[in-house]
Amino acid sequence: MSKMKKAALIGFSCALIGVGLIGFHYIINEVNSPSSQLDDYTEVLDTYVIDTYSYRSYGPGLLDAEVLNIIDGETLQVRMEDGTPETIKLLQIEVPESGLSGTSMDHSAEQYLSSLLAGQQIGLDTDVTVRDEQGNLTASVFFGEMLINEELLKRGYAKVSGSPADNLYTEQYQEAEQAARSAKLGIWNGPAVPE
């Protein structure tokens, strides 16, 4: 092969590599741009809901978030991994204003959540109902291996509530509520069933 052909081949190869690198740089910057991430956040969340059925336990597939504030016994303000703020309603539970004995369960649940979760990293697992009527993201919340929704039920701070379609942890939640009822903990400490 002549020197001219070698030089032309090397020049052509370098040009192809250069075009490839420019294209690769453009793709990486477009995908990682903050505006692209924020615009696609809802789409990614909707995709996650479909994927969530393959993840039934704490680990890959959960949405990561940092707890910023505890609003009440069943609602958290968080910052999602991409920096987006969200209000999270704990899925499939309801914390009544007061228990059978008149004790403020909402305040007790709020104090418990504050002592456990304030400033912590959590995992969020969504189900069929992605958002409630107020637009809050609904999720089962994990702190380490602890399922927070279940813990509130076990301690008698909450009762099982919500759509029958949301069933990722229904059995666990019902068992936790039944254990609290049997032990007459929290809202179950009194003669009548809370509404």
C-alpha angles and dihedrals in degrees: 000000000000123000090246093056092046091051091048091049092048091047091049091048092050091050091052092049091048093051090047093051092048090051092046091049091051093050094048093048093047094050094045099043112121093229091053091051094048094045091051096042095101092045091051091048092051090049090050091056089060091046094046093081089072091055113064099160141042111293138060114016098039119118110243120224142163118230111238101171142356107230097183140325093298106024131076135183111220142172111231120224091262091053097258114140116230138177111225124205111198106246124241097003136096125197108208119221090244140005128237091274091053093254115146102251094177091058092046092049091046091052091048092050092046093052092048107034112024108128093355131131113247139180121233123208115191127199136189095308102064097173134020126225091277092054095253118147108248118215148149105247125221125197105186104312093333118107101214096199089056092046091056089051093047091052092049095245093119146025130220112268140152142065119344086221090070100078111144093113103010095120093050091047094050092049091049092050092048091051091052091047092051092049091044092233125167113326091013093062100104145051101277136050114256117243 
